[in-house]
């Protein structure tokens, strides 16, 4: 089941490239992915307002949990 989800995530056009690089790329690619997620949150907060943080909070929580699991 996990392999199906992984393949589905990799098939998303641009985001899939970043996710694949974070998991299978160079050792420091993971940190660049996390930095991009944080920059996306900051940009969303700037453009839309605080509601953007509420909408992407589950994504941020997932990324943090993955970071603790891998580390």
DAJOFEN-V345610 format. One line per field, one symbol per residue. psi: psi as a letter, one per 20 degrees, with the letter a starting at -180 (. if undefined). burial: b if it has 24 or more other ideal C-beta (glycine too) atoms within 12 Angstrom, else e. Layout:
psi = ???
burial = ???
This chain:
psi = ghhggghhhhipfghhghgghhhibqhihghhghhhgghgggghhgghahhhhhhjghgggggghhghgh.
burial = eeeeeeeeeeeeeeeeebbeebeeeeeeebeebbeebeebbeeeeeeeeeeeeeeeeeeeeebeeeeeeee
